[in-house]
Amino acid sequence: MGGKTDKHGDLMTSEENARNGYAAFRSIACAAFPAQADRVSLGLTANVPQDLQKFVTLAHTSYTNAAQAPWTTKMTKRNYAPAHLTTVSAALDAPASTESDSAIAAGEAQQNTQARGAFRGNAGALTKLKL
């Protein structure tokens, strides 16, 4: 169960960092590009989804598009050069990876708990199974 808790904590921290970084990016990009067409192209018009996978997809799109012309010049002046945007975009995969690790840890914790219950009266078997 401890592994499940650790992985869940990692997921929350990783996702929170990604969302905070994207919120800062959106704020700067919206100020730099007031035209609706630019905001649509950069994926800045809709609300940020609560679902992690939808959020990652939206953020990837925003970062990728902002690293291309005609947005590059203004975004570079605001500390979002194409190389930085590529790095930030790649970092978005961490929450998704952590989410997968969290799901695996939860499954393992459940299996270990069931195994302990099955061998409750047999300490020797629990030792051999390292449970």
Contacts in CASP RR format, 6 or more apart in sequence:
PFRMAT RR
TARGET T0000
AUTHOR 0000-0000-0000
METHOD contacts of the structure
MODEL  1
MGGKTDKHGDLMTSEENARNGYAAFRSIACAAFPAQADRVSLGLTANVPQ
DLQKFVTLAHTSYTNAAQAPWTTKMTKRNYAPAHLTTVSAALDAPASTES
DSAIAAGEAQQNTQARGAFRGNAGALTKLKL
1 109 0 8 1.000
1 113 0 8 1.000
2 109 0 8 1.000
3 105 0 8 1.000
3 108 0 8 1.000
3 109 0 8 1.000
4 102 0 8 1.000
4 105 0 8 1.000
4 106 0 8 1.000
4 107 0 8 1.000
4 108 0 8 1.000
4 109 0 8 1.000
6 105 0 8 1.000
7 98 0 8 1.000
7 101 0 8 1.000
7 102 0 8 1.000
7 104 0 8 1.000
7 105 0 8 1.000
7 106 0 8 1.000
8 102 0 8 1.000
8 105 0 8 1.000
8 106 0 8 1.000
10 98 0 8 1.000
10 101 0 8 1.000
10 102 0 8 1.000
11 95 0 8 1.000
11 98 0 8 1.000
11 99 0 8 1.000
11 101 0 8 1.000
11 102 0 8 1.000
14 94 0 8 1.000
14 95 0 8 1.000
14 98 0 8 1.000
15 52 0 8 1.000
15 95 0 8 1.000
15 98 0 8 1.000
15 99 0 8 1.000
18 55 0 8 1.000
18 56 0 8 1.000
18 59 0 8 1.000
18 91 0 8 1.000
18 92 0 8 1.000
18 94 0 8 1.000
18 95 0 8 1.000
19 48 0 8 1.000
19 55 0 8 1.000
21 88 0 8 1.000
22 48 0 8 1.000
22 55 0 8 1.000
22 59 0 8 1.000
22 62 0 8 1.000
23 48 0 8 1.000
25 62 0 8 1.000
25 63 0 8 1.000
25 66 0 8 1.000
25 80 0 8 1.000
25 88 0 8 1.000
26 44 0 8 1.000
26 48 0 8 1.000
26 62 0 8 1.000
28 75 0 8 1.000
28 78 0 8 1.000
28 80 0 8 1.000
29 39 0 8 1.000
29 42 0 8 1.000
29 44 0 8 1.000
29 62 0 8 1.000
29 66 0 8 1.000
29 71 0 8 1.000
29 75 0 8 1.000
29 80 0 8 1.000
30 39 0 8 1.000
30 44 0 8 1.000
32 71 0 8 1.000
32 74 0 8 1.000
32 75 0 8 1.000
32 78 0 8 1.000
33 39 0 8 1.000
33 42 0 8 1.000
33 44 0 8 1.000
33 71 0 8 1.000
33 74 0 8 1.000
36 45 0 8 1.000
38 71 0 8 1.000
39 45 0 8 1.000
41 65 0 8 1.000
41 71 0 8 1.000
42 62 0 8 1.000
42 65 0 8 1.000
42 66 0 8 1.000
42 71 0 8 1.000
43 58 0 8 1.000
43 61 0 8 1.000
43 62 0 8 1.000
43 65 0 8 1.000
44 62 0 8 1.000
46 58 0 8 1.000
48 55 0 8 1.000
48 58 0 8 1.000
49 55 0 8 1.000
49 58 0 8 1.000
52 95 0 8 1.000
52 96 0 8 1.000
52 99 0 8 1.000
53 96 0 8 1.000
56 92 0 8 1.000
56 93 0 8 1.000
56 95 0 8 1.000
56 96 0 8 1.000
59 89 0 8 1.000
59 92 0 8 1.000
60 89 0 8 1.000
60 92 0 8 1.000
63 85 0 8 1.000
63 86 0 8 1.000
63 88 0 8 1.000
63 89 0 8 1.000
63 92 0 8 1.000
64 85 0 8 1.000
64 89 0 8 1.000
65 71 0 8 1.000
66 72 0 8 1.000
66 75 0 8 1.000
66 80 0 8 1.000
66 85 0 8 1.000
67 75 0 8 1.000
67 82 0 8 1.000
67 85 0 8 1.000
67 86 0 8 1.000
67 89 0 8 1.000
68 82 0 8 1.000
72 81 0 8 1.000
72 82 0 8 1.000
75 81 0 8 1.000
75 85 0 8 1.000
76 82 0 8 1.000
112 131 0 8 1.000
115 129 0 8 1.000
115 131 0 8 1.000
116 126 0 8 1.000
116 131 0 8 1.000
119 125 0 8 1.000
119 126 0 8 1.000
119 129 0 8 1.000
119 131 0 8 1.000
END
